[in-house]
């Protein structure tokens, strides 16, 4: 539901680019897509399985979702990655998501699946792999784009991904903290829809490289339905 004049989607391979002149319009579109995906999933399968992203861009989206018209009791929440710090550390994706959304809506706590990264990457990877065994295909995966083209905690030159691994322990992330846990590109691609939210001048080079075919982690997210990228129009200049 794109309304800005600059919002003309272009397609290159399985990636659809949706530029927006204003951040507010981008977030409105993201909210619309999340609720539309939830409505469809609940109507067809009785549940909505979403993977939340960390970082600064999703914060405003999560706050806007607090008042959304949806059946929160049918939501099942997972996370794309997590930092190996204390469970209440404000740098954790789960803490940010709780403060901006999850504490404010009646999703049953048992349906919110935090990554137990406070116990270290190795333990958390084993634990979350078991959690995902019964998760099935996700309905929607939300993702951001790092300045270097990383996605979740899959960094260029450090991705040890395989078709067998759903969850990856990361011990040498190039930004703090070095120890993290991430869903693999293969597992993130096992979704009915994947939605990137990209804002900020610092992302320009990564967008340019991705659009020109660079072998970035973001380019490894390849669900059957393709990928939609909502981004600031200026990043395409």
C-alpha positions in Angstrom: 0.0 0.0 0.0 2.5 2.5 -1.2 1.4 6.1 -1.5 4.4 8.3 -2.1 5.1 9.5 -5.6 8.6 8.1 -5.5 7.4 4.7 -4.4 7.8 2.8 -7.6 8.9 -0.8 -7.0 11.7 -2.1 -9.2 12.6 -5.8 -9.4 16.1 -7.3 -9.8 16.0 -11.0 -9.5 13.9 -12.0 -6.5 14.4 -8.6 -4.7 11.7 -5.9 -5.0 12.8 -2.4 -4.1 10.2 0.0 -2.7 11.6 3.6 -2.2 9.9 6.1 0.0 10.5 9.9 0.2 9.7 10.0 3.9 10.5 7.7 6.8 7.0 8.1 8.1 5.5 6.7 4.9 8.0 3.8 5.0 6.9 2.9 8.5 3.3 3.2 7.6 3.8 0.7 4.7 5.7 -1.6 7.0 2.9 -1.6 9.6 0.4 -2.3 6.8 2.4 -5.2 5.6 2.8 -6.7 9.0 -0.9 -6.6 9.9 -1.9 -7.8 6.4 0.4 -10.8 6.9 -1.0 -11.5 10.3 -4.6 -11.3 9.2 -3.9 -13.6 6.3 -2.0 -16.2 8.4 -4.5 -16.2 11.2 -7.4 -16.6 8.7 -5.7 -19.5 6.8 -3.7 -21.3 9.6 -4.9 -20.0 12.9 -1.6 -18.6 13.9 1.0 -15.9 12.9 4.7 -16.7 13.1 6.8 -13.6 12.9 10.6 -13.1 13.2 11.5 -9.7 14.7 14.6 -7.7 13.8 16.8 -5.7 16.1 18.5 -2.4 15.5 17.2 1.1 15.5 15.0 1.1 12.4 12.3 -1.3 13.7 11.7 0.7 16.9 9.2 3.1 15.5 7.4 0.2 13.7 7.1 -1.7 16.9 5.7 1.3 18.7 3.1 1.8 16.0 2.0 -1.8 16.2 0.9 -1.4 19.8 -2.5 -0.2 18.7 -3.0 -2.4 15.7 -6.2 -4.3 15.1 -5.1 -7.9 15.3 -5.7 -11.1 17.3 -2.6 -11.0 19.5 -3.4 -14.3 21.0 -2.5 -16.0 17.7 0.9 -14.3 17.4 4.1 -16.4 17.8 7.2 -14.3 18.0 10.8 -15.4 17.2 14.0 -13.4 16.8 16.5 -13.3 14.0 19.5 -12.9 16.2 20.7 -11.9 19.7 23.7 -10.5 21.4 25.3 -12.6 24.1 24.8 -10.3 27.0 22.7 -10.3 30.2 19.0 -11.1 29.8 18.1 -7.5 30.9 20.8 -5.7 28.9 19.3 -2.8 26.9 21.4 -3.8 23.9 19.5 -7.1 23.5 17.0 -7.3 20.7 14.5 -9.0 23.0 14.7 -6.1 25.5 14.1 -3.5 22.8 11.2 -5.4 21.3 9.6 -5.9 24.7 9.9 -2.2 25.6 8.5 -1.0 22.3 5.9 -3.7 21.6 5.7 -7.0 23.5 5.0 -5.6 27.0 2.1 -3.5 25.5 0.1 -6.2 23.7 -1.5 -9.5 25.0 0.6 -12.0 23.3 0.8 -15.1 25.6 4.3 -15.2 27.1 4.7 -18.8 26.1 4.4 -17.7 22.5 7.3 -15.2 22.7 10.5 -17.2 22.0 13.6 -15.2 23.2 17.0 -16.5 22.3 18.7 -17.5 25.6 21.9 -15.8 24.6 22.8 -14.9 28.2 24.1 -18.4 28.6 26.6 -18.1 25.7 26.5 -18.7 22.0 27.0 -22.4 22.0 24.3 -23.2 24.6 21.9 -20.7 23.1 22.4 -22.2 19.6 21.5 -25.7 20.8 18.5 -24.4 22.7 17.1 -22.3 20.0 17.6 -25.0 17.4 15.3 -27.2 19.5 12.8 -24.3 19.7 12.7 -23.9 16.0 12.1 -27.6 15.3 8.4 -27.1 15.9 8.1 -23.6 14.4 7.5 -24.6 10.8 7.6 -22.1 8.1 7.6 -18.5 9.3 4.8 -16.2 8.0 6.9 -13.0 8.0 10.6 -12.3 8.7 11.6 -8.7 9.4 15.2 -7.8 8.7 17.5 -4.8 8.7 20.6 -4.1 6.7 24.0 -3.3 8.2 26.4 -0.8 6.8 28.6 -3.7 5.6 25.7 -5.7 4.2 25.2 -7.9 7.2 21.8 -9.2 8.1 20.8 -10.5 11.6 24.3 -11.4 12.9 25.5 -12.9 9.6 28.5 -10.8 8.7 30.5 -10.6 5.4 33.4 -13.0 5.4 32.3 -14.6 8.7 29.2 -16.5 7.6 29.5 -20.3 8.3 26.2 -21.2 6.9 24.9 -24.6 5.7 21.6 -26.1 4.7 21.7 -28.2 7.9 22.0 -25.4 10.4 19.0 -23.4 11.5 20.9 -21.4 14.2 24.6 -20.3 14.1 26.9 -19.4 17.0 28.9 -16.3 16.2 32.1 -15.7 18.2 33.9 -13.1 16.1 31.4 -10.4 15.1 33.2 -7.3 13.9 31.1 -5.1 16.1 30.5 -5.5 19.8 29.7 -7.8 21.3 31.7 -10.3 19.4 29.6 -13.3 20.7 26.1 -13.6 19.2 23.5 -16.1 18.0 21.9 -15.8 14.6 19.4 -17.7 12.5 21.0 -18.9 9.4 20.3 -17.5 6.0 18.6 -20.7 5.1 16.3 -20.6 8.1 15.5 -17.0 7.6 14.6 -17.8 4.0 12.1 -20.5 5.2 9.3 -17.9 5.3 6.2 -16.9 3.3 7.4 -13.3 3.2 10.7 -11.4 4.0 10.7 -7.7 4.6 13.8 -5.5 4.9 13.5 -2.0 6.5 16.4 0.2 5.4 17.0 3.8 6.6 20.0 6.0 7.1 22.7 7.5 4.9 25.2 5.0 6.2 23.4 2.2 4.4 23.9 3.7 0.9 27.0 1.8 0.0 25.5 -1.5 1.2 22.3 -0.9 -0.9 24.5 -0.1 -3.9 26.6 -3.2 -3.6 23.5 -5.4 -3.0 21.7 -4.0 -6.1 24.9 -4.6 -8.1 25.2 -8.3 -7.2 27.7 -8.3 -4.5 27.9 -11.5 -2.4 26.5 -10.0 0.8 24.7 -11.9 3.6 21.6 -9.9 2.8 21.6 -11.3 -0.7 21.5 -14.8 0.7 18.0 -14.4 2.1 16.0 -16.0 -0.7 12.5 -17.2 0.2 10.4 -18.7 -2.6 8.2 -15.6 -2.6 11.2 -13.2 -3.0 12.2 -10.3 -0.8 10.7 -6.8 -0.4 12.9 -4.0 0.6 11.3 -0.8 2.0 14.0 1.9 1.9 14.6 5.7 1.8 14.5 6.9 -1.8 17.7 8.9 -1.4 19.6 5.6 -0.9 19.1 4.8 -4.5 20.6 8.0 -5.8 
